[in-house]
Amino acid sequence: MMITELIDQDDFRAQLQAWGLAEAGRLSLAECRTLLALLLAGPDAALWRERLEALLAKRELLHPEVLALVEESLG
């Protein structure tokens, strides 16, 4: 199977929206980074860590910029 389409910034923002972050659709990737930092420091940190780790498990499908954001967020 050949990978022809990576999960890009738009796909990533759409996934954040699907997880309940309605504002993600209008955020830049840098703004998403800030938002994720807040979420990972908040009361639902375990849930957000689990979600990001699930994305990271698909690393070969992630656009390099999205992969870098997810890896940085999980620090």
C-alpha positions in Angstrom: 0.0 0.0 0.0 1.3 3.4 -1.0 0.7 6.4 1.2 -0.6 9.2 -1.1 -2.0 11.7 1.4 -0.7 12.7 4.7 -2.7 14.1 7.7 -2.0 17.8 7.2 -2.7 20.9 9.2 -6.3 21.1 8.0 -6.9 17.4 8.9 -5.3 17.9 12.3 -7.5 20.9 13.0 -10.6 18.9 11.9 -9.6 16.2 14.3 -9.3 18.7 17.1 -12.8 19.9 16.2 -14.1 16.3 16.2 -12.7 16.0 19.7 -14.8 19.0 20.8 -12.5 22.0 20.2 -14.8 24.0 17.9 -12.4 26.9 17.7 -9.6 24.8 16.3 -10.8 25.3 12.7 -9.8 28.9 12.8 -6.5 28.6 14.6 -3.1 28.5 13.1 -0.9 25.5 13.9 1.1 27.7 16.3 -2.1 28.6 18.1 -3.1 24.9 18.2 0.3 24.2 19.9 -0.6 26.8 22.6 -4.0 25.4 23.1 -2.7 21.8 23.4 -0.2 23.0 26.0 -3.1 24.4 28.0 -5.1 21.3 27.6 -2.2 19.0 28.6 -1.8 21.1 31.7 -5.5 21.0 32.6 -7.8 18.6 34.3 -8.3 16.5 31.2 -4.6 16.1 30.5 -4.7 12.3 30.5 -7.5 12.3 27.9 -5.6 14.7 25.6 -2.3 12.8 26.1 -4.1 9.6 25.1 -5.6 11.3 22.0 -2.3 12.7 20.9 -0.5 9.4 21.5 -3.1 7.8 19.2 -2.2 10.3 16.5 1.5 9.7 17.1 0.9 6.0 16.6 0.1 6.9 13.0 3.4 8.9 12.6 4.0 7.6 9.1 0.7 9.3 8.0 1.4 12.6 9.7 2.6 15.6 7.7 6.1 16.6 9.2 4.7 19.8 10.7 1.9 18.0 12.4 4.2 15.3 13.6 6.5 17.9 15.1 3.6 19.6 16.9 2.3 16.3 18.3 5.8 15.2 19.4 6.5 18.6 21.0 3.2 18.6 22.8 3.9 15.2 24.3 7.4 16.4 25.2 
